[in-house]
Amino acid sequence: MTESVTEPTAGLAPGSPPGTPAVPQQRPGGDGHEATALLERARAAVDPVMRAAIGSLPGPMRRVALYHFGWERADGTPAAGGAGKAIRPALVLAAASALGGPAARAAAARAAVAVELVHNFTLLHDDVMDRDTTRRHRPTAWTVFGDADAILAGDALQALALRLLAEDTHPAAPAAAARLADCVIELCAGQHSDTAMERRAPDEVTLAETLAMAEAKTGALLGCACAIGALYADAGDADVEALDAFGREAGLAFQLIDDVIGIWGDPRRTGKPAGADLAARKKSLPVVAALTSGTPEAAELAVLYAAPHREEDDLQQITLAVERAGGRDWAQAQAADRMARAMQEVARAVPDPERAGGLLALAEFVTRRST
């Protein structure tokens, strides 16, 4: 823990409305502008390479990918939609910069694109498997083009990611490719665990296995992004692993808050329907924490969750039961704890708070969303 980082707490961020997920207090001077600038720089660095890579795809898959990234409408005409926040490529570049300076950051641009392509491969597939109908405030690709085209476009993005690294002449590229491939396997294992949990009764799922699933699905790729950035800075094994651990802990904090927003978030801000995870009986972290709390409300929630979704009142009852059983409070406190661990890990690899500033700003950004 460096002196310039304020200890995370389980309370609300200053000035936040009631119900805002708990996150670490900002570093002095950290008002979000640093993270926004880093994300804008990352997007500027990766978009041209990513557009060129996607442009090399066969027509049908290219069309789906361009729509998914918000660069085209369903009819193929240009669009100015957002392609996402570029958090993962920004982490690659920030890690490379923290350990190797501007030259390492510039060298890691193709690797940053590869990580972002893998992320979007998972989004295309997850939307099909979860039957999510909205992403980034527009219909998901499978609802527009069908399941098969969305899945194939996702497969193509993964192949593009590995091709970018295979063609990269940087000495770190082979290790980065191997690490990214291992990460994809872990992501698939996490997704398998997630879907398998949905077939089990509410009282058959433990909090430990749900946390492990969340780390594999979300933390693994954030950790991989940071580790790849470290590889491009020619960092030693200990620093690479510390940054991987940093990304994983920050990723768990991100997922905890994302799960809170998934239940209590405002659809006008999230771009996704409120309560969709509850309607699908997803065993998100706040839900499993509530189910395993041992409270009378947990038993009530188990009965509600075992029944199929019928109407809006059902969602309101479940939302209240999750909160009364402590799921929301647990998730908020756990997010703050995970961020504290993330700060400790990054300090191991980058003890100078000035050099670590970009990584810390990005970690704060991903955990500073409100409902």
Legacy VTK file of the C-alpha trace (Angstrom):
# vtk DataFile Version 3.0
C-alpha trace
ASCII
DATASET POLYDATA
POINTS 371 float
0.000 0.000 0.000
1.500 3.307 -1.024
1.062 6.494 0.896
-0.733 8.210 -1.959
-3.528 5.657 -1.937
-6.296 6.130 0.581
-7.406 2.948 2.337
-10.592 1.533 0.763
-13.657 1.469 2.952
-17.015 -0.231 2.826
-18.836 3.075 2.990
-20.234 5.200 0.190
-18.101 7.396 -1.967
-18.328 11.048 -0.867
-21.455 12.682 -2.239
-22.929 9.419 -3.525
-26.665 8.827 -3.271
-27.941 6.066 -1.010
-27.448 2.676 -2.610
-24.297 3.539 -4.538
-21.872 0.585 -4.519
-19.065 0.964 -2.009
-15.669 1.641 -3.535
-12.233 2.815 -2.387
-11.829 6.490 -1.753
-9.921 8.244 -4.511
-6.275 9.068 -4.404
-5.650 12.770 -3.782
-6.443 14.576 -7.005
-8.140 11.531 -8.498
-11.409 12.894 -9.861
-11.832 10.488 -12.765
-10.277 12.784 -15.373
-7.025 10.795 -15.418
-8.853 7.553 -16.153
-10.978 9.211 -18.827
-7.860 10.545 -20.527
-6.210 7.119 -20.376
-9.278 5.466 -21.894
-9.442 8.048 -24.674
-5.750 7.540 -25.456
-6.214 3.776 -25.448
-9.191 3.986 -27.777
-7.235 6.245 -30.141
-4.333 3.776 -30.133
-6.331 0.580 -30.638
-9.239 1.597 -32.874
-7.280 1.956 -36.141
-5.587 -1.428 -35.641
-8.844 -3.056 -34.631
-10.771 -1.595 -37.566
-8.096 -2.841 -39.949
-8.182 -6.317 -38.411
-11.981 -6.500 -38.553
-11.879 -5.188 -42.114
-9.945 -8.316 -43.096
-12.843 -10.601 -42.119
-15.181 -12.169 -44.686
-18.235 -10.003 -45.404
-20.909 -11.596 -43.170
-18.678 -11.809 -40.088
-17.282 -8.342 -40.737
-20.820 -6.942 -40.844
-21.748 -8.494 -37.490
-18.510 -7.325 -35.874
-18.865 -3.762 -37.143
-22.423 -3.676 -35.811
-21.352 -5.127 -32.457
-18.657 -2.471 -32.046
-21.152 0.268 -32.892
-19.406 1.313 -36.087
-22.271 0.305 -38.384
-26.030 0.000 -38.160
-27.795 -3.263 -38.897
-28.251 -2.207 -42.528
-24.520 -1.603 -42.964
-24.613 2.192 -42.947
-22.003 3.999 -40.799
-22.839 4.680 -37.159
-21.176 6.702 -34.438
-21.999 4.344 -31.584
-19.503 3.553 -28.860
-17.280 0.479 -29.087
-17.052 0.160 -25.321
-14.875 1.931 -22.792
-11.581 0.213 -23.793
-10.795 -0.649 -20.169
-8.825 -3.791 -20.995
-6.573 -2.293 -23.692
-6.052 0.704 -21.426
-4.823 -1.674 -18.705
-2.377 -3.308 -21.149
-0.962 0.087 -22.080
-0.926 1.420 -18.509
0.915 -1.664 -17.235
3.475 -1.438 -20.035
3.973 2.251 -19.298
4.250 1.742 -15.530
7.040 -0.826 -15.895
8.692 0.216 -19.153
7.800 3.784 -19.988
6.448 5.281 -23.242
8.433 2.962 -25.527
6.911 -0.133 -23.941
3.469 1.421 -24.125
3.823 2.064 -27.845
5.134 -1.461 -28.458
2.146 -3.012 -26.665
-0.545 -1.490 -28.923
-1.147 -4.652 -30.982
-1.329 -6.744 -27.821
-3.854 -4.297 -26.394
-6.017 -4.782 -29.489
-5.744 -8.562 -29.115
-7.057 -8.366 -25.553
-9.969 -6.167 -26.626
-10.866 -8.547 -29.453
-10.963 -11.461 -27.018
-13.159 -9.459 -24.668
-15.638 -8.792 -27.450
-15.560 -12.430 -28.546
-16.787 -13.301 -25.041
-19.493 -10.623 -25.172
-20.910 -11.932 -28.439
-21.029 -15.473 -27.080
-22.317 -14.504 -23.631
-25.187 -12.537 -25.136
-26.284 -15.614 -27.090
-25.999 -17.948 -24.100
-27.661 -15.554 -21.673
-30.269 -14.428 -24.235
-29.478 -10.806 -23.425
-31.294 -8.522 -25.838
-29.525 -5.203 -25.174
-25.877 -4.157 -25.027
-24.457 -0.631 -25.177
-27.981 0.774 -25.530
-28.783 -1.154 -28.720
-30.074 -4.626 -29.644
-27.474 -7.369 -29.241
-25.943 -8.895 -32.366
-27.736 -12.242 -32.088
-31.142 -10.526 -31.970
-30.300 -8.754 -35.242
-28.330 -11.378 -37.183
-29.248 -14.635 -35.452
-27.393 -16.981 -33.110
-25.157 -18.603 -35.703
-23.808 -15.369 -37.191
-23.157 -13.863 -33.745
-21.287 -16.978 -32.590
-19.214 -17.158 -35.755
-18.336 -13.466 -35.543
-17.160 -14.050 -31.981
-15.027 -16.990 -33.110
-13.497 -14.804 -35.810
-12.604 -12.079 -33.288
-10.760 -14.615 -31.150
-8.834 -15.834 -34.198
-7.969 -12.242 -35.122
-6.589 -11.658 -31.619
-4.231 -14.612 -31.848
-3.215 -13.675 -35.404
-2.251 -10.173 -34.276
0.089 -11.643 -31.670
1.431 -14.302 -34.058
2.385 -11.554 -36.525
3.876 -9.294 -33.840
7.692 -9.210 -33.973
8.083 -8.043 -30.365
10.038 -10.559 -28.214
7.159 -10.707 -25.724
4.556 -11.676 -28.331
4.860 -15.490 -27.991
4.508 -15.350 -24.200
1.600 -12.929 -24.558
-0.123 -15.238 -27.043
0.282 -18.226 -24.744
-1.021 -16.247 -21.798
-4.028 -14.984 -23.759
-4.823 -18.511 -24.969
-4.694 -19.809 -21.390
-6.967 -16.957 -20.382
-9.532 -17.887 -23.046
-9.580 -21.443 -21.669
-10.136 -20.055 -18.173
-12.895 -17.773 -19.474
-14.628 -20.746 -21.072
-14.329 -22.743 -17.857
-15.825 -19.848 -15.922
-18.704 -19.543 -18.356
-19.302 -23.298 -18.142
-19.453 -23.051 -14.344
-21.856 -20.143 -14.620
-24.271 -21.967 -16.922
-23.998 -25.174 -14.877
-24.923 -23.258 -11.721
-28.129 -22.082 -13.335
-29.310 -25.701 -13.530
-28.764 -26.276 -9.827
-31.141 -25.492 -6.984
-30.523 -22.221 -5.117
-29.343 -24.037 -1.977
-26.791 -26.128 -3.903
-24.472 -23.256 -4.853
-21.748 -22.019 -2.504
-20.332 -18.528 -2.246
-16.753 -19.813 -2.706
-17.515 -21.434 -6.057
-19.430 -18.362 -7.195
-16.431 -16.162 -6.405
-14.163 -18.591 -8.287
-16.517 -18.474 -11.267
-16.542 -14.667 -11.217
-12.748 -14.530 -11.099
-12.530 -16.826 -14.122
-15.177 -14.932 -16.110
-14.159 -11.356 -15.270
-10.964 -11.170 -13.233
-8.949 -13.446 -15.507
-9.024 -11.166 -18.553
-8.305 -8.005 -16.562
-5.379 -9.812 -14.938
-4.220 -11.072 -18.318
-4.346 -7.540 -19.729
-2.115 -6.221 -16.960
0.268 -9.179 -17.209
0.619 -8.785 -20.984
1.442 -5.120 -20.519
4.135 -6.146 -18.049
5.518 -8.692 -20.525
5.899 -5.974 -23.161
7.859 -3.950 -20.600
10.246 -6.919 -20.162
9.241 -7.255 -16.513
10.379 -10.133 -14.334
8.130 -13.047 -13.452
7.301 -11.696 -9.984
6.120 -8.344 -11.382
4.112 -10.028 -14.145
2.315 -12.206 -11.586
1.726 -9.267 -9.231
0.044 -7.302 -12.013
-2.000 -10.347 -12.974
-3.179 -10.562 -9.356
-3.907 -6.814 -9.347
-6.125 -7.176 -12.404
-7.906 -10.207 -10.996
-8.741 -8.471 -7.721
-9.883 -5.326 -9.519
-11.910 -7.552 -11.836
-13.694 -9.172 -8.911
-14.475 -5.743 -7.496
-15.799 -4.769 -10.934
-17.996 -7.894 -11.106
-19.367 -7.359 -7.615
-20.423 -3.836 -8.481
-21.704 -4.950 -11.880
-23.883 -7.535 -10.129
-25.217 -4.866 -7.771
-26.018 -2.614 -10.720
-27.615 -5.560 -12.506
-30.185 -5.772 -9.710
-30.576 -2.176 -8.573
-29.285 -0.219 -11.589
-31.153 2.330 -13.650
-31.702 0.942 -17.186
-31.409 4.474 -18.596
-27.797 4.507 -17.415
-26.832 0.849 -17.787
-28.362 0.184 -21.203
-29.739 -3.134 -19.926
-33.181 -3.988 -18.522
-33.387 -3.866 -14.724
-33.752 -7.192 -12.990
-32.878 -9.283 -16.057
-30.492 -11.450 -14.032
-33.153 -12.008 -11.384
-35.769 -12.896 -13.981
-33.334 -15.453 -15.439
-32.605 -16.685 -11.891
-28.895 -15.982 -12.365
-26.824 -16.851 -9.306
-24.966 -13.568 -9.131
-22.713 -12.744 -6.203
-25.223 -10.655 -4.195
-27.885 -13.346 -4.701
-25.639 -16.202 -3.569
-24.396 -14.165 -0.609
-28.021 -13.609 0.385
-28.949 -17.257 -0.169
-26.077 -18.462 2.024
-26.538 -15.867 4.785
-28.406 -18.238 7.101
-31.103 -15.635 7.749
-34.875 -16.099 7.613
-34.831 -13.859 4.549
-32.452 -16.334 2.876
-35.027 -19.087 3.203
-37.679 -16.784 1.749
-35.382 -15.926 -1.156
-34.640 -19.600 -1.841
-38.361 -20.298 -2.274
-38.811 -17.303 -4.569
-35.725 -18.182 -6.625
-36.792 -21.791 -7.110
-40.000 -20.668 -8.839
-40.003 -19.571 -12.495
-40.313 -15.885 -13.323
-43.901 -14.778 -13.873
-44.430 -11.039 -13.456
-42.873 -7.734 -12.387
-44.081 -8.073 -8.784
-42.013 -11.242 -8.558
-38.844 -9.248 -9.326
-39.674 -6.629 -6.718
-40.134 -9.322 -4.081
-36.840 -10.980 -4.963
-34.962 -7.679 -5.041
-36.206 -6.844 -1.562
-35.392 -10.337 -0.278
-31.805 -10.152 -1.596
-31.322 -6.808 0.133
-32.909 -7.891 3.420
-30.764 -11.036 3.480
-27.635 -8.887 3.258
-26.634 -9.569 -0.343
-26.244 -5.953 -1.310
-24.260 -4.954 1.787
-21.986 -7.975 1.428
-21.259 -7.228 -2.232
-20.431 -3.595 -1.497
-18.089 -4.473 1.370
-16.467 -7.273 -0.627
-15.843 -4.920 -3.560
-13.975 -2.533 -1.273
-11.946 -5.409 0.193
-10.992 -6.666 -3.277
-9.858 -3.206 -4.262
-7.679 -3.028 -1.143
-6.024 -6.272 -2.219
-5.577 -4.929 -5.752
-3.785 -1.852 -4.403
-1.420 -4.061 -2.415
-0.599 -6.168 -5.477
0.193 -3.229 -7.730
2.430 -1.747 -5.027
4.508 -4.948 -5.119
5.301 -4.487 -8.801
5.265 -0.691 -9.039
6.137 0.824 -5.647
6.392 4.346 -7.079
2.842 5.785 -6.833
3.489 8.179 -9.708
4.385 5.347 -12.084
1.453 3.259 -10.825
-0.955 6.176 -11.207
-2.473 5.035 -14.496
-3.232 1.543 -13.217
-4.727 2.898 -10.007
-6.841 5.453 -11.877
-8.264 2.748 -14.142
-8.996 0.462 -11.195
-10.844 3.283 -9.471
-12.769 4.022 -12.644
-14.137 0.514 -13.096
-15.333 0.381 -9.512
-16.753 3.891 -9.304
-19.975 3.373 -11.216
-23.233 4.145 -9.484
-26.664 2.638 -9.792
LINES 1 372
371 0 1 2 3 4 5 6 7 8 9 10 11 12 13 14 15 16 17 18 19 20 21 22 23 24 25 26 27 28 29 30 31 32 33 34 35 36 37 38 39 40 41 42 43 44 45 46 47 48 49 50 51 52 53 54 55 56 57 58 59 60 61 62 63 64 65 66 67 68 69 70 71 72 73 74 75 76 77 78 79 80 81 82 83 84 85 86 87 88 89 90 91 92 93 94 95 96 97 98 99 100 101 102 103 104 105 106 107 108 109 110 111 112 113 114 115 116 117 118 119 120 121 122 123 124 125 126 127 128 129 130 131 132 133 134 135 136 137 138 139 140 141 142 143 144 145 146 147 148 149 150 151 152 153 154 155 156 157 158 159 160 161 162 163 164 165 166 167 168 169 170 171 172 173 174 175 176 177 178 179 180 181 182 183 184 185 186 187 188 189 190 191 192 193 194 195 196 197 198 199 200 201 202 203 204 205 206 207 208 209 210 211 212 213 214 215 216 217 218 219 220 221 222 223 224 225 226 227 228 229 230 231 232 233 234 235 236 237 238 239 240 241 242 243 244 245 246 247 248 249 250 251 252 253 254 255 256 257 258 259 260 261 262 263 264 265 266 267 268 269 270 271 272 273 274 275 276 277 278 279 280 281 282 283 284 285 286 287 288 289 290 291 292 293 294 295 296 297 298 299 300 301 302 303 304 305 306 307 308 309 310 311 312 313 314 315 316 317 318 319 320 321 322 323 324 325 326 327 328 329 330 331 332 333 334 335 336 337 338 339 340 341 342 343 344 345 346 347 348 349 350 351 352 353 354 355 356 357 358 359 360 361 362 363 364 365 366 367 368 369 370
